[in-house]
């Protein structure tokens, strides 16, 4: 299936039954986890470019800074060179159509460090931080071709939201590519779920 950039984003939600279960996933040996620090922007822009989002710069970042919840921007750092190699943000309701929702956003990693579970670490930290901040509704949006990220989200416990017509077919293809069980009867539908 050829990638269609005009498709609505996929949506995934954190199940209500997992809201009281913080995720404790540590970085693998050779890596450490920390929060954003002033000066991290240049490396963040590099990570965003290698993840396929070319347009990131100071102007693009500034509106997002107000949407990141306190202590909600996580970085995995490679200990050998102190370089940021993976990042994700805990965001507050930036789309405006989901009142009171928190969101896992802008997961990006250095492909030279792929396969080490770093995306799992920052995604778990963002999800846990949103739960700690009191969010009862947590979601994320992604695209069909971001298969490693989707697999990370599924491993953590996020479930697909079949919020638009055609979503079951798209998820069937994705699950086939990932070797993941296609179980739409266990997933959510609608905007609020």
N, CA, C and O of each residue as an XYZ file, in Angstrom:
772
protein
N       0.849     -1.180      0.000
C       0.000      0.000      0.000
C       0.890      1.239      0.000
O       1.739      1.392      0.879
N       0.707      2.107     -0.962
C       1.488      3.339     -1.039
C       1.047      4.282      0.080
O      -0.131      4.336      0.434
N       1.993      5.009      0.622
C       1.700      5.945      1.705
C       0.902      7.121      1.158
O       1.279      7.720      0.151
N      -0.203      7.449      1.827
C      -1.030      8.592      1.452
C      -0.907      9.631      2.549
O      -1.325      9.405      3.684
N      -0.333     10.761      2.203
C      -0.124     11.781      3.235
C      -1.402     12.535      3.576
O      -1.430     13.287      4.551
N      -2.479     12.344      2.780
C      -3.715     13.066      3.054
C      -4.634     12.304      4.007
O      -5.716     12.796      4.326
N      -4.242     11.133      4.463
C      -5.059     10.365      5.393
C      -5.081     11.032      6.764
O      -4.072     11.589      7.197
N      -6.232     10.980      7.457
C      -6.253     11.475      8.839
C      -5.297     10.640      9.689
O      -5.073      9.461      9.415
N      -4.744     11.260     10.711
C      -3.821     10.545     11.583
C      -4.522      9.410     12.318
O      -5.721      9.461     12.591
N      -3.738      8.390     12.626
C      -4.200      7.330     13.499
C      -4.243      7.885     14.916
O      -3.442      8.746     15.279
N      -5.169      7.396     15.702
C      -5.285      7.820     17.095
C      -5.214      6.576     17.970
O      -5.792      5.539     17.645
N      -4.501      6.693     19.080
C      -4.431      5.619     20.057
C      -4.715      6.221     21.426
O      -4.416      7.390     21.672
N      -5.298      5.413     22.319
C      -5.643      5.908     23.648
C      -5.087      4.971     24.719
O      -4.877      3.779     24.490
N      -4.860      5.547     25.881
C      -4.400      4.778     27.026
C      -5.643      4.219     27.721
O      -6.546      4.981     28.065
N      -5.704      2.910     27.932
C      -6.904      2.315     28.529
C      -7.152      2.781     29.961
O      -6.223      2.940     30.753
N      -8.410      2.991     30.266
C      -8.794      3.462     31.596
C      -8.333      2.504     32.690
O      -7.958      2.943     33.777
N      -8.355      1.191     32.414
C      -7.968      0.224     33.440
C      -6.474      0.255     33.754
O      -6.038     -0.396     34.704
N      -5.679      0.997     32.980
C      -4.244      1.107     33.255
C      -3.853      2.459     33.864
O      -2.670      2.733     34.064
N      -4.844      3.293     34.156
C      -4.545      4.634     34.667
C      -3.840      4.623     36.023
O      -3.148      5.587     36.352
N      -3.991      3.597     36.792
C      -3.362      3.536     38.120
C      -2.098      2.688     38.105
O      -1.627      2.253     39.156
N      -1.553      2.455     36.928
C      -0.382      1.588     36.809
C       0.764      2.353     36.139
O       0.935      2.276     34.922
N       1.553      3.094     36.936
C       2.688      3.804     36.337
C       3.647      2.819     35.675
O       3.813      1.686     36.127
N       4.259      3.271     34.615
C       5.191      2.445     33.855
C       6.601      2.701     34.348
O       7.032      3.851     34.434
N       7.314      1.651     34.668
C       8.688      1.789     35.140
C       9.601      1.038     34.172
O       9.832     -0.163     34.311
N      10.104      1.767     33.207
C      11.010      1.188     32.213
C      12.286      2.011     32.230
O      12.261      3.209     31.947
N      13.385      1.380     32.557
C      14.667      2.076     32.652
C      15.404      2.032     31.315
O      15.222      1.100     30.532
N      16.229      3.032     31.059
C      17.055      2.988     29.851
C      18.024      1.813     29.906
O      18.425      1.396     30.993
N      18.404      1.275     28.756
C      19.383      0.187     28.740
C      20.765      0.703     29.149
O      20.990      1.913     29.193
N      21.686     -0.212     29.445
C      23.053      0.215     29.790
C      23.638      1.117     28.697
O      23.448      0.882     27.504
N      24.345      2.142     29.136
C      24.966      3.084     28.207
C      24.116      4.314     27.929
O      24.533      5.212     27.198
N      22.917      4.352     28.518
C      21.996      5.473     28.291
C      21.467      5.965     29.627
O      21.426      5.224     30.610
N      21.065      7.221     29.645
C      20.453      7.793     30.837
C      19.236      8.611     30.411
O      19.137      9.038     29.261
N      18.329      8.821     31.328
C      17.097      9.561     31.075
C      17.153     10.870     31.836
O      17.589     10.907     32.986
N      16.717     11.931     31.204
C      16.629     13.217     31.887
C      15.542     14.060     31.250
O      14.988     13.711     30.208
N      15.249     15.182     31.901
C      14.295     16.150     31.369
C      15.008     17.137     30.446
O      16.232     17.266     30.470
N      14.215     17.824     29.641
C      14.711     18.892     28.762
C      15.479     19.930     29.565
O      15.134     20.249     30.702
N      16.534     20.449     28.936
C      17.298     21.571     29.480
C      17.433     22.623     28.390
O      17.511     22.300     27.205
N      17.460     23.868     28.799
C      17.711     24.934     27.828
C      19.009     24.613     27.100
O      20.004     24.256     27.731
N      19.004     24.735     25.794
C      20.168     24.404     24.988
C      20.009     23.078     24.247
O      20.815     22.756     23.374
N      18.969     22.303     24.591
C      18.723     21.021     23.923
C      18.091     21.192     22.536
O      17.967     20.224     21.786
N      17.700     22.401     22.205
C      16.911     22.618     20.998
C      17.611     22.174     19.716
O      16.990     21.519     18.879
N      18.877     22.512     19.545
C      19.564     22.181     18.290
C      19.563     20.677     18.039
O      19.291     20.236     16.923
N      19.861     19.897     19.054
C      19.860     18.437     18.881
C      18.441     17.925     18.675
O      18.237     16.993     17.898
N      17.454     18.513     19.354
C      16.064     18.140     19.143
C      15.674     18.357     17.677
O      15.025     17.501     17.076
N      16.062     19.488     17.109
C      15.737     19.751     15.702
C      16.371     18.697     14.789
O      15.751     18.266     13.817
N      17.597     18.285     15.099
C      18.247     17.225     14.319
C      17.460     15.922     14.402
O      17.247     15.258     13.388
N      17.027     15.552     15.610
C      16.247     14.329     15.783
C      14.924     14.411     15.020
O      14.489     13.431     14.414
N      14.303     15.560     15.052
C      13.043     15.715     14.329
C      13.262     15.573     12.821
O      12.432     14.982     12.130
N      14.350     16.098     12.318
C      14.634     15.972     10.879
C      14.844     14.516     10.479
O      14.308     14.073      9.463
N      15.614     13.768     11.260
C      15.840     12.363     10.895
C      14.566     11.536     11.068
O      14.445     10.463     10.476
N      13.620     12.018     11.868
C      12.335     11.333     12.029
C      11.344     11.714     10.929
O      10.245     11.163     10.869
N      11.725     12.652     10.061
C      10.868     13.002      8.938
C      10.112     14.308      9.061
O       9.286     14.624      8.205
N      10.377     15.076     10.111
C       9.720     16.367     10.285
C      10.762     17.463     10.031
O      11.434     17.918     10.956
N      10.881     17.866      8.804
C      11.936     18.788      8.350
C      11.797     20.215      8.881
O      12.796     20.921      9.020
N      10.585     20.640      9.174
C      10.332     22.061      9.410
C      10.612     22.553     10.828
O      10.284     23.697     11.140
N      11.203     21.738     11.692
C      11.401     22.169     13.076
C      12.556     23.160     13.208
O      13.666     22.938     12.725
N      12.242     24.256     13.881
C      13.220     25.286     14.227
C      12.662     26.034     15.433
O      11.636     25.635     15.984
N      13.317     27.105     15.848
C      12.855     27.842     17.032
C      11.417     28.334     16.876
O      10.631     28.262     17.821
N      11.069     28.833     15.685
C       9.710     29.332     15.476
C       8.671     28.229     15.600
O       7.595     28.452     16.154
N       8.979     27.047     15.091
C       8.052     25.909     15.173
C       7.945     25.407     16.615
O       6.865     25.005     17.047
N       9.038     25.426     17.356
C       9.051     24.902     18.715
C       8.307     25.793     19.707
O       7.651     25.279     20.613
N       8.393     27.105     19.558
C       7.870     28.022     20.576
C       6.416     27.762     20.966
O       6.128     27.728     22.163
N       5.485     27.579     20.034
C       4.101     27.315     20.471
C       3.961     26.006     21.257
O       3.082     25.892     22.111
N       4.807     25.035     20.981
C       4.736     23.754     21.680
C       5.237     23.873     23.114
O       4.785     23.133     23.988
N       6.152     24.780     23.363
C       6.706     24.926     24.711
C       5.605     25.219     25.737
O       5.684     24.769     26.880
N       4.582     25.972     25.328
C       3.483     26.303     26.234
C       2.529     25.130     26.431
O       1.710     25.153     27.349
N       2.619     24.120     25.597
C       1.717     22.968     25.666
C       2.328     21.786     26.411
O       1.625     20.837     26.757
N       3.639     21.841     26.659
C       4.303     20.767     27.408
C       3.980     20.970     28.882
O       4.163     22.062     29.420
N       3.496     19.912     29.535
C       3.177     20.052     30.959
C       4.489     20.141     31.750
O       5.526     19.700     31.254
N       4.469     20.691     32.945
C       5.707     20.793     33.737
C       6.385     19.427     33.895
O       5.730     18.417     34.151
N       7.685     19.424     33.740
C       8.495     18.203     33.820
C       7.971     17.127     32.870
O       7.886     15.951     33.225
N       7.622     17.553     31.660
C       7.012     16.634     30.715
C       7.751     16.449     29.401
O       7.196     15.861     28.472
N       8.986     16.929     29.288
C       9.744     16.721     28.052
C      10.951     15.859     28.401
O      11.865     16.298     29.099
N      10.938     14.621     27.903
C      11.945     13.632     28.274
C      12.976     13.412     27.178
O      12.673     13.463     25.985
N      14.205     13.167     27.622
C      15.328     12.929     26.721
C      16.086     11.686     27.192
O      16.333     11.512     28.385
N      16.451     10.828     26.238
C      17.397      9.755     26.527
C      18.739     10.209     25.969
O      18.833     10.646     24.822
N      19.763     10.103     26.786
C      21.098     10.586     26.426
C      22.055      9.399     26.374
O      22.043      8.539     27.255
N      22.883      9.364     25.331
C      23.923      8.339     25.207
C      25.079      8.757     26.109
O      25.616      9.856     25.969
N      25.460      7.884     27.028
C      26.477      8.246     28.029
C      27.863      8.475     27.424
O      28.632      9.278     27.952
N      28.194      7.796     26.341
C      29.542      7.932     25.763
C      29.842      9.344     25.276
O      30.957      9.840     25.438
N      28.836      9.993     24.675
C      29.101     11.321     24.114
C      28.140     12.395     24.625
O      28.170     13.534     24.160
N      27.283     12.024     25.591
C      26.330     12.953     26.181
C      25.381     13.562     25.141
O      24.924     14.695     25.292
N      25.097     12.798     24.091
C      24.223     13.276     23.016
C      22.805     12.748     23.213
O      22.614     11.577     23.541
N      21.813     13.613     23.012
C      20.409     13.211     23.081
C      20.136     12.309     21.881
O      20.446     12.664     20.743
N      19.548     11.127     22.147
C      19.290     10.178     21.067
C      17.816      9.810     20.932
O      17.432      9.134     19.977
N      16.986     10.249     21.878
C      15.554      9.975     21.792
C      14.816     10.990     22.655
O      15.332     11.442     23.677
N      13.595     11.346     22.231
C      12.841     12.368     22.948
C      11.344     12.179     22.724
O      10.923     11.629     21.707
N      10.547     12.638     23.683
C       9.088     12.682     23.561
C       8.555     13.703     24.556
O       9.199     14.005     25.560
N       7.365     14.231     24.262
C       6.761     15.286     25.075
C       5.417     14.853     25.649
O       4.665     14.114     25.014
N       5.125     15.325     26.862
C       3.799     15.195     27.482
C       3.086     16.521     27.249
O       3.490     17.550     27.789
N       2.031     16.497     26.449
C       1.351     17.713     26.005
C      -0.058     17.822     26.582
O      -0.723     16.820     26.843
N      -0.488     19.055     26.769
C      -1.863     19.296     27.216
C      -2.746     19.676     26.040
O      -2.516     20.702     25.400
N      -3.745     18.866     25.749
C      -4.890     19.184     24.888
C      -4.610     20.197     23.788
O      -5.312     21.203     23.691
N      -3.605     19.958     22.960
C      -3.252     20.988     21.996
C      -4.182     21.058     20.806
O      -4.197     22.081     20.121
N      -4.957     20.028     20.522
C      -5.862     20.092     19.380
C      -7.161     20.810     19.722
O      -7.854     21.295     18.828
N      -7.493     20.882     20.994
C      -8.672     21.621     21.409
C      -9.992     20.889     21.237
O     -11.010     21.350     21.754
N     -10.015     19.762     20.528
C     -11.272     19.044     20.324
C     -11.463     17.915     21.328
O     -12.494     17.242     21.323
N     -10.477     17.710     22.183
C     -10.550     16.681     23.209
C     -10.343     17.339     24.565
O      -9.238     17.288     25.104
N     -11.379     17.957     25.131
C     -11.193     18.641     26.414
C     -10.619     17.710     27.480
O     -11.034     16.558     27.610
N      -9.674     18.226     28.223
C      -9.076     17.540     29.373
C      -8.221     16.339     28.995
O      -7.948     15.494     29.848
N      -7.801     16.243     27.774
C      -6.943     15.133     27.359
C      -5.481     15.540     27.442
O      -5.126     16.684     27.160
N      -4.639     14.590     27.834
C      -3.198     14.734     27.744
C      -2.739     13.931     26.544
O      -3.431     13.018     26.091
N      -1.578     14.273     26.038
C      -1.126     13.611     24.816
C       0.364     13.314     24.818
O       1.180     14.149     25.207
N       0.702     12.115     24.377
C       2.085     11.748     24.108
C       2.389     12.275     22.715
O       1.727     11.903     21.746
N       3.394     13.142     22.615
C       3.665     13.743     21.320
C       5.132     13.810     20.964
O       6.009     13.789     21.828
N       5.372     13.889     19.684
C       6.670     14.139     19.079
C       7.766     13.169     19.539
O       8.864     13.580     19.915
N       7.442     11.886     19.497
C       8.452     10.858     19.740
C       9.402     10.830     18.551
O       8.970     10.696     17.406
N      10.681     10.955     18.822
C      11.693     10.911     17.761
C      12.973     10.308     18.326
O      13.339     10.545     19.478
N      13.641      9.527     17.492
C      14.878      8.903     17.926
C      15.915      8.866     16.825
O      15.590      8.906     15.638
N      17.150      8.791     17.230
C      18.279      8.686     16.313
C      18.314      7.257     15.767
O      18.409      6.314     16.552
N      18.239      7.067     14.438
C      18.240      5.717     13.879
C      19.508      4.925     14.193
O      19.494      3.695     14.137
N      20.598      5.610     14.521
C      21.826      4.910     14.909
C      21.694      4.196     16.255
O      22.545      3.386     16.624
N      20.624      4.504     16.981
C      20.393      3.889     18.290
C      19.080      3.105     18.302
O      18.555      2.791     19.370
N      18.558      2.794     17.136
C      17.300      2.059     17.020
C      17.451      0.636     17.561
O      18.547      0.075     17.589
N      16.327      0.073     17.987
C      16.312     -1.311     18.446
C      16.740     -1.510     19.884
O      16.897     -2.647     20.327
N      16.931     -0.432     20.618
C      17.373     -0.541     22.012
C      16.265     -0.221     23.018
O      16.504     -0.202     24.225
N      15.059      0.027     22.518
C      13.939      0.316     23.409
C      13.909      1.728     23.948
O      13.238      1.995     24.945
N      14.626      2.642     23.306
C      14.672      4.016     23.814
C      13.335      4.733     23.661
O      12.941      5.514     24.528
N      12.637      4.465     22.552
C      11.304      5.038     22.362
C      10.335      4.543     23.417
O       9.459      5.281     23.868
N      10.499      3.291     23.805
C       9.670      2.712     24.863
C       9.911      3.454     26.180
O       8.968      3.726     26.923
N      11.163      3.778     26.463
C      11.514      4.476     27.704
C      10.856      5.850     27.758
O      10.171      6.164     28.732
N      11.050      6.679     26.727
C      10.480      8.042     26.782
C       8.964      8.017     26.696
O       8.301      8.843     27.323
N       8.398      7.082     25.930
C       6.934      6.983     25.844
C       6.338      6.570     27.183
O       5.293      7.081     27.587
N       6.996      5.653     27.867
C       6.541      5.245     29.196
C       6.617      6.405     30.176
O       5.709      6.601     30.984
N       7.693      7.172     30.107
C       7.843      8.305     31.020
C       6.783      9.375     30.757
O       6.218      9.933     31.697
N       6.513      9.661     29.482
C       5.473     10.642     29.151
C       4.122     10.162     29.669
O       3.384     10.932     30.284
N       3.798      8.909     29.427
C       2.509      8.363     29.860
C       2.389      8.420     31.382
O       1.352      8.822     31.910
N       3.437      8.024     32.076
C       3.436      8.060     33.536
C       3.313      9.491     34.043
O       2.581      9.753     34.997
N       4.021     10.412     33.413
C       3.957     11.821     33.835
C       2.536     12.370     33.660
O       2.048     13.109     34.514
N       1.874     12.010     32.555
C       0.491     12.461     32.347
C      -0.429     11.890     33.418
O      -1.312     12.591     33.914
N      -0.233     10.635     33.775
C      -1.044     10.041     34.849
C      -0.779     10.752     36.174
O      -1.713     11.061     36.914
N       0.505     11.014     36.474
C       0.858     11.714     37.708
C       0.244     13.106     37.760
O      -0.099     13.599     38.834
N       0.106     13.739     36.597
C      -0.461     15.089     36.530
C      -1.986     15.073     36.633
O      -2.621     16.128     36.634
N      -2.572     13.880     36.720
C      -4.011     13.786     36.927
C      -4.833     13.581     35.674
O      -6.062     13.595     35.745
N      -4.204     13.395     34.540
C      -4.975     13.164     33.315
C      -5.651     11.800     33.385
O      -5.008     10.786     33.658
N      -6.947     11.793     33.138
C      -7.726     10.552     33.097
C      -7.911     10.086     31.652
O      -8.328      8.956     31.397
N      -7.597     10.970     30.725
C      -7.699     10.662     29.300
C      -6.360     10.988     28.648
O      -5.892     12.126     28.694
N      -5.753      9.973     28.041
C      -4.436     10.133     27.427
C      -4.496      9.537     26.030
O      -5.041      8.452     25.828
N      -3.935     10.251     25.075
C      -3.978      9.809     23.688
C      -2.675     10.148     22.983
O      -1.789     10.800     23.535
N      -2.591      9.679     21.741
C      -1.506     10.064     20.845
C      -2.019      9.960     19.426
O      -3.004      9.271     19.160
N      -1.358     10.638     18.525
C      -1.671     10.572     17.100
C      -0.400     10.192     16.354
O       0.700     10.576     16.752
N      -0.553      9.444     15.280
C       0.600      9.028     14.485
C       0.159      8.739     13.057
O      -1.022      8.847     12.724
N       1.115      8.372     12.227
C       0.839      8.047     10.833
C       1.103      6.568     10.593
O       1.872      5.936     11.317
N       0.457      6.026      9.572
C       0.526      4.601      9.258
C       1.953      4.094      9.034
O       2.267      2.957      9.387
N       2.808      4.921      8.455
C       4.160      4.470      8.102
C       5.132      4.487      9.287
O       6.258      4.009      9.151
N       4.737      5.009     10.419
C       5.623      5.068     11.590
C       5.521      3.770     12.389
O       5.171      3.767     13.569
N       5.837      2.676     11.712
C       5.650      1.342     12.294
C       6.438      1.101     13.575
O       5.873      0.546     14.517
N       7.714      1.487     13.668
C       8.417      1.273     14.948
C       7.748      2.004     16.115
O       7.650      1.458     17.214
N       7.290      3.231     15.881
C       6.611      3.985     16.944
C       5.294      3.306     17.314
O       4.977      3.175     18.496
N       4.531      2.878     16.322
C       3.253      2.216     16.592
C       3.475      0.949     17.408
O       2.728      0.674     18.347
N       4.491      0.182     17.057
C       4.769     -1.041     17.812
C       5.146     -0.708     19.258
O       4.758     -1.420     20.184
N       5.895      0.366     19.444
C       6.237      0.832     20.792
C       4.976      1.146     21.584
O       4.833      0.718     22.730
N       4.067      1.892     20.975
C       2.833      2.273     21.667
C       1.995      1.041     22.025
O       1.452      0.952     23.126
N       1.897      0.107     21.098
C       1.142     -1.120     21.360
C       1.777     -1.918     22.499
O       1.070     -2.430     23.367
N       3.103     -2.025     22.499
C       3.802     -2.756     23.570
C       3.521     -2.130     24.940
O       3.359     -2.839     25.933
N       3.466     -0.800     24.982
C       3.210     -0.118     26.256
C       1.807     -0.396     26.772
O       1.590     -0.456     27.983
N       0.851     -0.566     25.859
C      -0.531     -0.792     26.270
C      -1.536      0.126     25.613
O      -2.737     -0.013     25.849
N      -1.078      1.068     24.790
C      -2.015      1.922     24.053
C      -2.842      1.054     23.115
O      -2.365      0.048     22.591
N      -4.100      1.465     22.910
C      -4.963      0.724     21.995
C      -5.458      1.655     20.890
O      -5.670      2.844     21.124
N      -5.640      1.113     19.687
C      -6.145      1.929     18.583
C      -7.546      2.451     18.867
O      -8.363      1.781     19.498
N      -7.798      3.648     18.390
C      -9.124      4.249     18.440
C      -9.677      4.232     17.014
O      -9.085      4.804     16.099
N     -10.791      3.584     16.848
C     -11.421      3.475     15.529
C     -12.400      4.635     15.378
O     -13.605      4.443     15.219
N     -11.844      5.845     15.434
C     -12.653      7.054     15.543
C     -13.179      7.586     14.226
O     -13.989      8.512     14.213
N     -12.734      7.018     13.125
C     -13.211      7.431     11.805
C     -13.470      6.202     10.948
O     -12.881      5.142     11.160
N     -14.346      6.360      9.992
C     -14.597      5.285      9.041
C     -13.283      4.954      8.319
O     -12.509      5.855      7.994
N     -13.043      3.708      8.080
C     -11.830      3.275      7.392
C     -10.691      2.910      8.322
O      -9.720      2.288      7.892
N     -10.790      3.287      9.592
C      -9.713      2.977     10.533
C      -9.500      1.467     10.698
O      -8.351      1.026     10.735
N     -10.570      0.656     10.800
C     -10.319     -0.787     10.953
C      -9.468     -1.368      9.823
O      -8.590     -2.193     10.075
N      -9.714     -0.956      8.606
C      -8.926     -1.473      7.473
C      -7.474     -1.024      7.558
O      -6.564     -1.807      7.285
N      -7.253      0.222      7.930
C      -5.886      0.714      8.073
C      -5.157     -0.041      9.170
O      -3.998     -0.419      9.002
N      -5.833     -0.265     10.301
C      -5.210     -0.991     11.410
C      -4.968     -2.453     11.068
O      -4.006     -3.049     11.553
N      -5.819     -3.034     10.245
C      -5.607     -4.428      9.826
C      -4.301     -4.547      9.047
O      -3.531     -5.484      9.258
N      -4.053     -3.599      8.149
C      -2.802     -3.587      7.374
C      -1.609     -3.396      8.306
O      -0.613     -4.113      8.202
N      -1.712     -2.428      9.216
C      -0.617     -2.142     10.143
C      -0.313     -3.358     11.015
O       0.848     -3.735     11.173
N      -1.345     -3.967     11.576
C      -1.137     -5.146     12.423
C      -0.480     -6.267     11.635
O       0.371     -6.981     12.165
N      -0.864     -6.428     10.377
C      -0.233     -7.437      9.529
C       1.245     -7.161      9.330
O       2.065     -8.077      9.402
N       1.591     -5.914      9.082
C       2.999     -5.547      8.884
C       3.821     -5.751     10.158
O       4.997     -6.111     10.098
N       3.190     -5.517     11.305
C       3.897     -5.617     12.582
C       3.858     -7.022     13.180
O       4.575     -7.307     14.139
N       3.026     -7.896     12.623
C       2.841     -9.202     13.231
C       2.122     -9.086     14.571
O       2.370     -9.870     15.486
N       1.231     -8.103     14.680
C       0.505     -7.828     15.915
C      -0.929     -8.328     15.759
O      -1.486     -8.222     14.666
N      -1.544     -8.867     16.806
C      -2.920     -9.349     16.683
C      -3.883     -8.226     16.291
O      -3.842     -7.132     16.854
N      -4.736     -8.512     15.332
C      -5.769     -7.563     14.903
C      -7.036     -7.890     15.675
O      -7.742     -8.846     15.355
N      -7.322     -7.075     16.709
C      -8.447     -7.348     17.605
C      -9.335     -6.106     17.775
O      -9.434     -5.568     18.878
N      -9.973     -5.653     16.704
C     -10.760     -4.423     16.798
C     -11.889     -4.491     17.822
O     -12.350     -3.455     18.301
N     -12.337     -5.691     18.160
C     -13.393     -5.819     19.169
C     -12.906     -5.371     20.553
O     -13.721     -5.094     21.433
N     -11.592     -5.300     20.749
C     -11.028     -4.856     22.027
C     -10.613     -3.385     22.013
O     -10.092     -2.884     23.009
N     -10.833     -2.704     20.921
C     -10.374     -1.334     20.776
C     -11.529     -0.362     20.995
O     -12.664     -0.775     21.234
N     -11.227      0.939     20.911
C     -12.238      1.968     21.178
C     -12.738      2.548     19.875
O     -12.131      2.394     18.815
N     -13.876      3.225     19.995
C     -14.417      3.964     18.860
C     -14.918      5.301     19.363
O     -15.199      5.459     20.552
N     -15.028      6.247     18.479
C     -15.552      7.559     18.852
C     -14.472      8.489     19.383
O     -13.381      8.048     19.744
N     -14.785      9.773     19.427
C     -13.830     10.798     19.877
C     -13.549     10.723     21.358
O     -12.415     10.943     21.784
N     -14.549     10.418     22.142
C     -14.381     10.480     23.585
C     -13.798      9.229     24.200
O     -13.556      9.188     25.406
N     -13.569      8.215     23.402
C     -13.045      6.986     24.010
C     -11.794      6.530     23.335
O     -11.220      5.512     23.721
